[in-house]
Amino acid sequence: MTSTATAPAAPARRQHIAVPVPMVPRRRRSPEEVAAESTFTGPRKVLLAAPRGYCAGVDRAVIAVEKALETYGAPVYVRKEIVHNRHVVETLQEKGVIFVEEADQVPEGALVVFSAHGVSPAVKQMAEDRNLQTIDATCPLVTKVHREAVRFARDDYEILLIGHEGHEEVEGTYGEAPENTTIVNGPWEVDDLQVRNPDQLIWLSQTTLSVDETMETVQKLRERFPKLQDPPSDDICYATSNRQAAIKKVAPQSDLVIVVGSENSSNSVRLKEVAKEYGAARAERVDYANQVDEAWFQDAATIGVTSGASVPEVLVDDVLRLLAEYGYGEVEEIVTAEEDIVFSLPKEIRKALTQAGHDDVGRGGRKSSPCSTS
């Protein structure tokens, strides 16, 4: 469904909005106090995982909302969080974005953006029934899984969708073929699964899962259903896989791993879990640098740092500055992959920018150096 909004001749000037960082209700101990309590004396260092942070799909979605604000003006409505990051959401709210849970909360005829996690056909129909103008910022890699679900349901396959029930992405994919789809939350559910025809099964997955846990689930499924078929290509996105691979290399060398990312970010939570599984003595997740507890440094000569795929690099920089204050000024970047992926902006935004006379309509997914996807 394409937007029918008419773009003004020139976009509004972009303004920088400073969003206050939430305060932590305690006194932070000084570097000298922390050093006095340390269980070691010697050099301290940071191992900075790469790739980390923004992936192309997240960048594309955030840019789409920013361009919508510039082109159409505030308010711009977004169904759910555009991406699962507290800082990003609050920054966009300050600029005039209104986040809603469902499309029926958007005034009739207004503009709504669908988040990077994707939506079901029922949500699109609701928007159409309300005459909403829509911009679909679904990550293209999520769209790929949606198309797979439609295709295999059409061929009368039963789809075992590996993912977290209730997550927006899973809800969207499930909604493409609800009569043919069963959600499998993890390997612990495999023994109790009931299927119609074990000879006509295929598995798909949420794009932000732990690679290891997903394959454990697939292995258990295949033990029960030997004729289970694989999807035509890997559903777990490149960014999720790359960030997990990087933290697997960092974790065994780290006394502490700090993951920057929000608690409702599946891929950020998975990074913390993977860090623990692969040898980090301790792993913690924070939204902001001021949530880092300096007590964590007591036994930590080496600290690993990474961030989820919906995290802007500025939040990682804040953590590195804090660590430097406590003696962790040496930073070694551990690079396991190079990313240089871009996605075209949603067609509705490209059309509006072209109509407004912009020659460069942009792409969502900034080209990056090997060490950063910010």
N, C-alpha and C positions, 0 to 999 in steps of 0.2 A: 504494500500500500504506500503510495507516494504522498508527500506533503503537497497541499494546495496553497500554502501561505505565499504571499507576495513579498519578496524581499525589497527593502528600501535601497535607494541608489548607492549608499555608502554605509559600511558597518560602523557601529559605535566604537569610539576609542576604548581600547582595553585598559582597565585600571587594575593596579596591583592592590590586592586586599590582604592585609596582615591579620591572620587569625590567631587570637591569643592561644598559647599553649597551656593546657590545664595544669594547675599547680599541684604538687605533691605535698600533702599536709604533714611534713616532718622536716626536721633540720638535717641538711646534708652534712655529713662529717667531712672534715678537711682532708686533703691528700696526705698530710702529715699524720693525722690520726689513723687513717687507713693503713699507711705504711708501717706504723708502729705495731699494728695487729697482724700483719702479714706473716704467713708461715714459711716464707721463703725470702731470700735476699739474692737478687740477681736481676738480669735484664727482663723487661716486660715487653711484650709485643702483641700486635694484632695481626691475625690472618683474615684478610678480607676476601670473601668468596666472590668469584665472578664466573658466569653472569649472576646478576642479582637485580632486584627492582623491576621497574616498569617493563612489561612485555609490549609487543606491537598492538595486541588487541586492546589492552587497557589504555595505551596512549591514544589509539584511534577513538575510543569511546569518550575519553575526557576531552579531547580536541573537538569532537562532534558537539558536545554540550557547550563548550566555550564558543564555537562558531555559531551555534544556535542563538546564544545570548547576544553576540555581536550583530548577527543578521536580523533577528526578529525583536530583540530587546526582552527585558524581564517583564513578567516572570516566564521562565521555561519550566515545565513540569517534567519530572523524571519518575518513571515507575520503578520502585525499589531503589536501592543504592546503585548509582551508575557503575561503580566498582566497590569492592569491599575494603575501603580504607577510610578511617575516621577523618584524617586530615583532608583528604581530597573532597569528601562529602561536605565537611564544614566550610571549606574554602569556597566551594561552589554555592553553598547556601548564602554566604556573605555577598556573592555576586548577583543573587537573584533567582537561584534555582529553588524550586519547591519539590521536595521528594514526597511521593505518595506511595501507599501500599498497593492500590489497585487503580485501574484506569477509570473506574466509575467515580473516583474522587476528583477527577480532572473536570473543570467546567466544560460544558458541551461546546464543541467547536474550537477548543484551545489546542495548543501544541504540546505533545508529549513525546519524550524520548524513551525508547526501550533500552534497558541496561545491557551491558556487555555479556550478561549471563544468558540472555535469550528469553523468549516468551513462547507460550503455547499458541496454537491457532485460536483457542478460545479467547485469549487475551486480545489478540488482533481483531477478532470479531467484535468484542466488547468495544474496542476503540472505534471501529467502523460504525457500530450502532449509535455511538454518541457523536458521530461526525467529527472525531478528533483528527487533527493533523499530526502525522506521526513521523518520527525519525527512528530508524531501526539501527541501534549501535551494537547489535549482537556481534560478538567476536566471530570472525569468519571460521575459526576452527570449531566453535560451538555450532555454527550453522551447518558445517560439514556433518556433524553427528546427527543433527536434526534430519538432514537429507537421507542419511543412512537409515534412520528409523523409519522414515516414510517408505523408502525403497524396499526394505526387508518386510515390513508389514504388508505391503502390496503383494509381495511374493509369498505371503502366508507363513512367514517365519515367526516363531515366538522369540521375542527379544528379552534377554536377561541384561538389564541395565545396571551395571555396577556403579554405585554412587550413594551419596548420603541423602536419604529421604528427607524432604523438606527444603533442601537447598534449591535456590532459584533455577540453577542450570538443570538440575534433575527434573524439576517440575516442568520446565519448558520442553525437554526432550521427551519425557513421559507423555506429555500432552499431544505429541505428534501422532502417537499410536497407542492410546491407553488400552485398547482391547487386546493388543498383542504384546504388551510390555509388563514385565515383572521387575521390580527394583530389588537389587541384592546389595545390602549395606556393607557386607564384608564376608569373609570366609566362614564365620560362625553361623551364617544363615543357610549355607549350602545344603546341609544334611536334611533340612526340613522342607526344601523346595519341592513344589508339585508343578509339573509341566504337562501340557496336553500331548505333545508328541516329541519324545526325546531325539527323534531323527531329524527334526526341523527346528533346530535351535541355533541362535547366534548371540554373541555377547557384544555389547557396546559399553562405553564407560564415560563417566564424568571426566572432564578434561584436566581437573586440578587435583587428582588423587595421588597418593603415594604410589610410585611405580611398583615398588616391591610388594606392597599389600594387594594391589590390583592383580599382579601376576600370581600371588598366592591364592587369591580368590578364583582366578581363571583355572589354576591347576586343580583346585578342589572341584570346580564345576566339571572339568574334563574327566576327572576320575569317576564322577557320577554319571556323566553324559558323554561318552566317548566320541559321539558324532557332533559335538558342539563345534560350530564354525567360528573363525576369527573374523573381525571386521576387515574390510579391504585395506585399511591403513590404521596406524596407531592413533587411538582417540586421545590419549594423554598428550597435552600440547607440548611443543618444543620447549617453551619457557619453563613449565613445571618440571620436565625431565632434566633440563640443563641446570636449574637451580638445585635440584636434589642431588645431581651428580657432583656439583661443586661442593655442597656441604658435606657430602660423603668423604671427600678428600680432606676437608678442613677439620671435621669433627675429631678424628683420631689424634690429631696434634693439639687439641684445645682442651684446656681445663674448664673453660666456660664458653658457650656459644650464645650470642645474643641475636635473636631473630627480630627484625623490625617488621611489624605487620599487625593488623587488627585481629581481634579474637574471632570475628565472623568471616575471616579470610581463610578458606579451606587450604589454599596452597601455603599460606604462612604457618598455619597450625601444623601442616604436614612437615614443613621444614624443621620445626622444633622436634617433632617425633623422630624424624630421620637422623637428626644430629645426635639424639640420645642413643638410637639404635646402632649408630656407627662409631660410638666410642667417646663422645664428649662426656666429661665428668659431670657437667651440668649444662642445661640448656634453658633459656628463658626467652619469653616473647614480650616485646614492648611496642606501644604505639609511638611513644616519644622518648627522647633522651632523658627527660626528667623522671621517667619511670624506672630507670636503671638504678638498682640498689647497690651502693658502693660496698655493702657487706659481701656481695658476690665476689669481690676482688680478693678476698682474704687468702684464698688458696689458688689463685689464678695467675700463673706466670704468662700464659698464652690465652688470648681471647679471640675466638672466631666471631666474625660478624657477617651477616647476610640479611637479605630482605625479600619479602614476598613480591609476586609479580604485579601487585597493585600499589606498590610503595614508591613515591617519588624520592629521588636520590637526596634531596635536601634533608630528609629525616635521617638517613644514614650518616650524612655529613655531621649532623648534630650529635649523634652518638659517638662518632670518631673524635670530635672536639672534646666531648666529656671524658672519654677514655684518655686522651692526651693529657688532660689536667691531672689525671691520677697515675701518670708515668708510662702510659701505653702509647708513646709517641711514635714508635717504630711500627710502620704498617707494611706488611708484605701481601701483595695481591696474589691469590691462587686462582689462576685462570684455567678453566677446563673446557671452554668452548667459546667460539666467537659468534655473535649474533648481529645480523645486519638485515633484519626483516622489516618490511613496511606493508601496510594494508591501505587500500584506497579508503577515503572517508565514505560514510554512508551516501548512497546515491541522492538522497533528498537534499543533503547539505551541498554536495557538488553541483546539483542543479541550481540551487538557490544562489550559490556564489557565482556561477556562470551568468545567471540572469542579472546579477548585480554588477556585472562587468569586470569580474576578477579573472585575470589570465591564469594565475596560479591558484588552483583550488586546494592544493595541499594534499598530503597523504598522512594518515594516522599511524605513526610508528616511526619516530625519528631515527635516522641512521645513527649508529653509535660506534664508539670505540670498542675494542674487544673486552674492556674491563667494565663496561657500564651499559645498561639499557635505559638510562634516564634520558 
